[in-house]
Amino acid sequence: MTLDLEAVARTLVQGSSSAEVAAETVRSCEQLVAHLARVIGGIGVRTLLTRSFVLASARSPWLASEALRIDIGNESWAELRATILRQDPVVARAGVIDLLTTFVGLLARLIGDGLVARLLHDVWPAQVSTAVKETT
């Protein structure tokens, strides 16, 4: 079994306006970070999140300004929300999906796909259950 990370991210970040994309992004990030911080610690989450911003900003340059400022506190999410609001909704959604996929992909490299799938299922049970594919 493998987890289709992009499918999970697409279901999490819905919306036709930048405001909707921003709200869904912040909600999803808050949920994921709160859960993962208990498992890998705040520093581990921040490290993976910072690296994810750097990697995703190569494809979505508007994310570059967030890479150095990210913190897992409430204030940073307000800054990310403001950055997303300045983007076209299609561009914002694509960048955020890439960011989430990159973050979870990096985590999977460290702890394995199976454990990541279980952790994500704890946070987003409906989205993860439908994104698991059988591999042959």
N, C-alpha and C positions, 0 to 999 in steps of 0.2 A: 504494500500500500504506500502511496505517496500523497502528499498534500499539495494541491494546486494553490500555491500562495497568491498568485495573481487573482484567481477566482475569489478567494477570501477577501482580499483587499477591495476588489470591485464591489462586493456586496456590502462592505463596510462604508465605503465612501460613495454614497449616492447623492443626487442633487443636480439640479439644472442651473443653480445660481452659485456664485462664489461664496455667498453667505451660507448656503446649505452645505457646500463642500467643506468649508471651514468648520462649521459646527460638527459635522460628522467626523472630520479628521481629529479635532480636539477631543471629542468624546471617545473615539477609538484609541487614541494615544494615551489618554488618561487611564482608561481601563487596562490596556496592555501593560503600561509602565507600572501601575500600582501592583498588578499581579506578579510581574517578573521581578520587581524589586525585592519581593519576599524570597524569591528563589535564587537570583544571582546578585542581589544587592544593588543599591542605588548607583554605586560607582560602575558596576558592570553594565547596567542599563545605559547610563550616560555615555560610557565608552562606545558601546555598540550603536547608540543613537547618533552620536557625533560622527562616527565612521560612515554610517548610513547616509547622513546628510551630505558628507563630502562626496561619496560615490554617486548618489542620486543627482547632485548638483552638476555633475559632468553632462548629464542628459537634460536636466532642468535647471539652468543657471540661476533662476530666481530663488532657488533653495540655498544658494551659497551663503547668503547673508545670515541664515539661521544656523549654519554648521558650527560657528564659533560661539554663538550665544546660547545654545541649547542647554537647558537645565531641566530637571524633572519636576520642578515646582510649578505652581500655577502661573507665575508671571511669564515664563517662557511660552506657555501655551497661548497666552494673550498675544505675544509677539508673532508666533506662528500664524495665529488666526488673522492678524492684521496683514501679514505677508500674503496669505492666501486670498484675502479679500481684494488685494490689488491686482490679482491675476484674472484672466479670462477663465470662466468655469471649466472649460474643456482642458485648458492647459493646467489649471490647478489640480483637477482630478487626476490627470495623467501623471503629474509630478508626485502627488501624494501616494498614488497606487505604487509607483516605482519606489518611493521612499519606504513604504510599509513592506513591500516585497523584499527589498534589499535588507532591511532590518531583520526580518524573520529568517531570511536566507543566511545571513551572517550567524545568527543564533543557532540555526540548524547545523552549520558547519562545526560549531563548538560542542553542542550537546547531542546532536543526532536528530534525524527527522521524526522518529517515533516519540521522543520526549517533547519535541516542539509541538507536534500534533496534539498531544495530551494537554500541554499547557495552554495552547490556543483554544482547545475545546473547553477548558475550564472558563476561559474569558468569553468566548463567543460560540456557544454550543451549536446553535442553529446554522451559522455560517460555515463552521468547520466540518460538521457532519456531512453537508452536501458537497464539500470540496475535496473529499478523500476519494482517490481513484485507485482501482486495483491495477497493479502492474504485473505483467507476465514475463 
